[in-house]
Amino acid sequence: MSSSPDIAGILDNTKELDRLRKEQEEVLVEINKMHKKLQATPEIVEKPGDTSLSKLKNLYIQAKELSESEVTVSNILLTQLDALLPSGPTGQQRRKLVAEGNEQKRKRMKVDSDVTRVSPSMRNQIEAYASLKGEQVAARVTAEDAEKDEWFVVKVIHFDRETKEVEVLDEEPGDDEEGGGQRTYKLSMSCILPFPKRNDPSSTQEFLPGKHVLAVYPGTTALYKATVISTPRKRKSDEYLLEFDDDEEDGALPQRTVPFHKVVALPEGHRQ
């Protein structure tokens, strides 16, 4: 009779699942420590030789690999358990019947399952994006393989937790836009950058002089790469003093003021 070896295999995999989850918890603790460190002293990444960002990246890679391993082991366990259950509909058929009986519940369970497999920081990010409805954000509306990235100020009208897509409205498209009217886009979370809260400057990350940022060009709804010349704190105001790339006038780059709540971190790999 083969049930004993099968039970032994199941027990081995449950132990492996336990180990993976404990390792994930340890990695998540380290990730949270790094987040707190960077929030408390964001200027540390500017220091020569600092490895904070590379350490954080490695921790996220480790968390992703552990999460994928957990899914693999869980699927093996499901197969093993199905093999031991009494004859009748297979596990796959049973799950299909439940899904057909209650489609909305199945979708909700899938979303919950997806969320539990990501780190607490990612869950917080999902909640943050869900709360952006009605808010203005910066959005990259060009494709991944586009020669240049185009960022505009848009309004969030919906966030789909299942697909993690953000539906946004470009309220002021340029004159050269087809149709000339308002336009909507469905974008991934990576194409969206929330603006700082204008009524809470104290909790906003400050970009130090010399830092490259993405900022709304004065008088427009478009964002461009710029270099910080002076900070709101130093100017004792709520505006940055910036120099925008490719903004040359009479052989020099003019310095322009931009409210802190219209300035965000420059995305990695930005093309302009």
C-alpha positions as CSV (number, residue, x, y, z in Angstrom):
1,M,0.0,0.0,0.0
2,S,1.5,3.3,-1.0
3,S,-0.3,5.6,1.4
4,S,2.5,5.7,4.0
5,P,5.2,7.0,1.5
6,D,2.6,9.5,0.2
7,I,1.9,10.7,3.7
8,A,5.7,11.0,4.4
9,G,6.1,13.0,1.2
10,I,3.2,15.4,2.3
11,L,4.8,15.8,5.7
12,D,8.2,16.6,4.1
13,N,6.6,19.3,1.9
14,T,4.7,20.8,4.8
15,K,8.0,21.2,6.7
16,E,9.5,22.8,3.6
17,L,6.6,25.1,3.4
18,D,7.1,26.0,7.0
19,R,10.8,26.7,6.4
20,L,10.1,28.9,3.4
21,R,7.5,31.0,5.3
22,K,9.9,31.5,8.2
23,E,12.6,32.6,5.8
24,Q,10.2,35.0,4.2
25,E,9.3,36.5,7.5
26,E,13.0,37.1,8.3
27,V,13.6,38.7,4.9
28,L,10.5,41.0,5.4
29,V,11.8,42.1,8.7
30,E,15.1,43.1,7.1
31,I,13.2,44.9,4.3
32,N,11.2,46.9,6.8
33,K,14.4,47.8,8.6
34,M,15.8,49.2,5.4
35,H,12.6,51.1,4.6
36,K,12.7,52.8,8.0
37,K,16.4,53.6,7.6
38,L,15.8,55.2,4.2
39,Q,12.7,57.1,5.3
40,A,14.6,58.5,8.4
41,T,17.8,59.4,6.5
42,P,17.1,59.5,2.7
43,E,20.3,61.5,2.1
44,I,22.4,58.4,3.1
45,V,22.1,57.0,-0.5
46,E,24.0,60.1,-1.7
47,K,27.1,59.2,0.3
48,P,30.0,57.6,-1.7
49,G,30.2,53.9,-1.1
50,D,26.7,53.5,0.4
51,T,25.1,50.2,-0.5
52,S,21.7,50.7,1.0
53,L,19.8,50.5,-2.4
54,S,21.7,47.5,-3.6
55,K,21.0,45.7,-0.3
56,L,17.3,46.5,-0.6
57,K,17.3,45.2,-4.2
58,N,18.9,41.9,-3.1
59,L,16.4,41.5,-0.3
60,Y,13.5,42.0,-2.7
61,I,15.0,39.4,-5.1
62,Q,15.3,37.0,-2.2
63,A,11.7,37.6,-1.1
64,K,10.5,37.1,-4.7
65,E,12.4,33.8,-5.0
66,L,11.0,32.5,-1.7
67,S,7.5,33.5,-2.6
68,E,7.8,31.6,-5.9
69,S,9.2,28.5,-4.1
70,E,6.3,28.7,-1.7
71,V,3.8,28.6,-4.6
72,T,5.6,25.6,-6.2
73,V,5.6,23.6,-3.0
74,S,2.0,24.5,-2.3
75,N,1.0,23.2,-5.8
76,I,2.9,19.9,-5.2
77,L,1.0,19.5,-1.9
78,L,-2.3,20.1,-3.6
79,T,-1.5,17.3,-6.1
80,Q,-0.4,14.9,-3.3
81,L,-3.6,15.6,-1.3
82,D,-5.8,15.1,-4.4
83,A,-4.1,11.7,-4.9
84,L,-5.1,10.6,-1.4
85,L,-8.7,11.8,-1.4
86,P,-11.5,9.3,-2.0
87,S,-12.6,8.7,-5.6
88,G,-15.0,11.2,-7.1
89,P,-14.4,14.5,-8.9
90,T,-10.7,15.3,-9.1
91,G,-9.4,18.3,-7.1
92,Q,-9.3,20.3,-10.3
93,Q,-12.9,19.4,-11.1
94,R,-14.0,20.2,-7.5
95,R,-12.3,23.6,-7.7
96,K,-14.0,24.2,-11.0
97,L,-17.4,23.4,-9.7
98,V,-16.9,25.7,-6.7
99,A,-15.7,28.5,-9.1
100,E,-18.7,28.1,-11.4
101,G,-21.1,28.1,-8.4
102,N,-19.7,31.4,-7.1
103,E,-17.6,33.3,-9.6
104,Q,-17.4,36.5,-7.6
105,K,-16.1,34.6,-4.6
106,R,-13.5,32.9,-6.7
107,K,-12.2,36.2,-8.0
108,R,-12.1,37.7,-4.5
109,M,-10.2,34.7,-3.2
110,K,-7.7,35.0,-6.1
111,V,-7.0,38.6,-5.3
112,D,-6.6,37.9,-1.6
113,S,-4.2,35.0,-2.4
114,D,-2.2,37.2,-4.7
115,V,-1.9,39.9,-2.1
116,T,-0.8,37.5,0.7
117,R,2.1,36.3,-1.5
118,V,3.7,39.8,-1.7
119,S,5.6,41.6,1.0
120,P,3.8,43.9,3.5
121,S,5.3,46.9,1.8
122,M,3.8,45.8,-1.6
123,R,0.4,45.3,0.2
124,N,0.7,48.8,1.5
125,Q,1.5,50.0,-2.0
126,I,-1.6,48.4,-3.4
127,E,-3.7,50.0,-0.7
128,A,-2.1,53.3,-1.4
129,Y,-2.9,53.1,-5.1
130,A,-6.4,52.1,-4.4
131,S,-6.8,55.3,-2.3
132,L,-5.6,57.5,-5.2
133,K,-9.1,57.7,-6.8
134,G,-9.9,61.3,-7.6
135,E,-6.2,62.4,-7.1
136,Q,-3.8,63.9,-9.6
137,V,-0.7,61.8,-10.3
138,A,2.2,61.7,-12.7
139,A,1.7,59.0,-15.4
140,R,3.9,57.6,-18.1
141,V,1.7,57.2,-21.1
142,T,4.2,55.9,-23.6
143,A,5.0,52.3,-24.3
144,E,7.9,50.4,-22.8
145,D,9.8,50.4,-26.1
146,A,9.2,54.0,-26.9
147,E,12.2,56.1,-27.8
148,K,11.3,58.7,-25.2
149,D,9.2,58.6,-22.0
150,E,6.3,61.1,-21.8
151,W,4.9,61.9,-18.4
152,F,1.8,63.9,-17.8
153,V,-0.4,65.1,-14.9
154,V,-3.6,62.9,-15.0
155,K,-6.5,62.1,-12.7
156,V,-7.0,58.6,-11.3
157,I,-10.6,57.3,-11.9
158,H,-10.2,53.6,-11.0
159,F,-7.8,51.0,-9.6
160,D,-8.3,47.3,-10.4
161,R,-6.9,45.3,-7.5
162,E,-7.0,42.1,-9.6
163,T,-5.1,43.3,-12.7
164,K,-3.2,46.0,-10.7
165,E,-4.1,48.5,-13.5
166,V,-4.7,52.1,-12.9
167,E,-7.3,53.9,-15.1
168,V,-6.5,57.5,-15.5
169,L,-8.0,60.6,-17.3
170,D,-5.9,63.1,-19.1
171,E,-8.0,66.2,-18.5
172,E,-5.9,68.6,-20.6
173,P,-4.5,66.7,-23.6
174,G,-2.3,68.7,-26.0
175,D,-3.6,70.4,-29.1
176,D,-1.9,67.8,-31.3
177,E,-3.9,64.9,-29.6
178,E,-6.3,63.1,-31.8
179,G,-9.8,64.4,-31.2
180,G,-8.6,67.1,-28.9
181,G,-10.8,65.9,-26.0
182,Q,-10.1,64.3,-22.7
183,R,-8.5,60.9,-22.9
184,T,-8.3,57.8,-20.7
185,Y,-5.5,55.3,-20.2
186,K,-5.2,51.9,-18.4
187,L,-1.7,51.8,-17.0
188,S,0.4,49.4,-14.8
189,M,1.3,50.6,-11.3
190,S,4.9,51.1,-12.5
191,C,3.6,53.9,-14.9
192,I,2.2,55.9,-12.0
193,L,4.0,58.2,-9.6
194,P,1.8,59.7,-6.8
195,F,2.6,63.4,-6.0
196,P,3.5,64.5,-2.5
197,K,0.6,65.7,-0.4
198,R,0.5,69.5,-0.7
199,N,-1.1,69.9,2.8
200,D,1.7,67.8,4.5
201,P,5.1,69.0,3.4
202,S,6.8,67.7,6.6
203,S,6.2,64.1,5.6
204,T,7.5,64.6,2.0
205,Q,10.9,63.3,0.9
206,E,13.3,66.2,0.2
207,F,15.5,66.1,-2.9
208,L,18.9,67.5,-2.2
209,P,20.7,70.0,-4.5
210,G,22.3,68.2,-7.5
211,K,19.6,65.5,-7.4
212,H,17.8,64.6,-10.6
213,V,14.0,64.7,-10.4
214,L,10.9,64.6,-12.5
215,A,8.9,67.8,-12.2
216,V,5.9,69.6,-13.8
217,Y,7.2,72.3,-16.2
218,P,5.7,75.6,-15.2
219,G,2.5,76.5,-17.1
220,T,2.0,72.9,-18.4
221,T,0.8,69.5,-17.4
222,A,3.9,67.7,-18.7
223,L,6.8,66.5,-16.5
224,Y,10.5,66.6,-17.5
225,K,13.8,65.7,-16.0
226,A,15.3,68.5,-13.9
227,T,18.2,69.1,-11.5
228,V,17.6,70.5,-8.0
229,I,19.4,73.8,-7.4
230,S,17.8,74.7,-4.0
231,T,15.3,73.0,-1.7
232,P,12.0,74.4,-0.2
233,R,13.6,74.2,3.3
234,K,16.6,76.3,2.2
235,R,14.4,78.8,0.4
236,K,11.9,78.8,3.3
237,S,9.0,78.3,0.9
238,D,7.1,75.5,-0.6
239,E,8.9,75.6,-3.9
240,Y,12.0,74.0,-5.4
241,L,14.4,75.9,-7.6
242,L,15.2,73.7,-10.6
243,E,17.0,73.6,-13.9
244,F,15.2,71.6,-16.5
245,D,17.1,69.6,-19.1
246,D,16.9,70.9,-22.7
247,D,15.5,74.2,-21.4
248,E,18.3,76.4,-22.7
249,E,17.8,80.1,-23.2
250,D,20.5,82.3,-24.6
251,G,23.1,79.6,-24.0
252,A,22.2,79.0,-20.4
253,L,19.7,76.9,-18.4
254,P,17.2,79.2,-16.6
255,Q,16.3,78.4,-13.0
256,R,12.6,77.8,-12.5
257,T,10.5,77.5,-9.3
258,V,8.2,74.5,-9.0
259,P,5.9,73.6,-6.0
260,F,7.2,70.7,-3.9
261,H,4.0,68.8,-4.6
262,K,4.7,68.7,-8.3
263,V,8.2,67.1,-8.0
264,V,8.8,63.4,-7.8
265,A,11.8,61.0,-7.9
266,L,13.3,60.4,-11.4
267,P,12.3,56.9,-12.5
268,E,15.2,54.5,-13.1
269,G,16.1,54.3,-16.8
270,H,14.1,57.5,-17.7
271,R,14.5,58.4,-21.4
272,Q,14.1,62.0,-22.5
